[in-house]
Amino acid sequence: MGLADTIQSDLVAAMKAGDDVKKTTLRAVLTSIKTAQAADGTTDALTDDQITAIIASEVKQRTEAAEIFQGAGETDRYQNEVDERAVLQTYLPEPLSAEELDEIVAAVIAEGGYSTKKDMGTAIKEVMSRAGGRADGRTVSAAVGQALS
């Protein structure tokens, strides 16, 4: 069973259980998946990697929205974003530990011969590729910046 099928069956379970947060969140993800499929122009189902990228994007949106709502003192809306993010994170692979990320960064810098801040963009792109969706861009950027300084 693919990731989209898992999400669909979890949506049905959330509906039966009356879990409004999970139901709303999974509906939004399924809509994003269908939108991405339509934008692709084919009738082929998206791969699990493509779906994982969509979910990671949704998590990033929830994180940014939570920060905004927290700064504005909107505690209810902040908590809703945090709850939705928690639902989405269950569908993502386990994040890299700091040590694992540092190892990838060190390997990329050594193999690519990167040594200055000018190389940062290229190095980040390669690290993100090797991380396979298990690290967010902000964390990777910080790790690469630290290694190149």
Buried (B, 14 or more C-beta within 10 A) or exposed (E): EEBBEEBBEBBEEBBEEEBEBBBBBBBBBBEBBEEBBEEEEEEEEBEEEBBBBBBBBBBBBBBEBBEEBBEEEBEEBBBBBBBBBBBBBEBBEEBBEEEBBBEBBEEBBEEEEBEEEEBBEEBBEBBBEBBEBBBBEEBBBEBBBEBBE
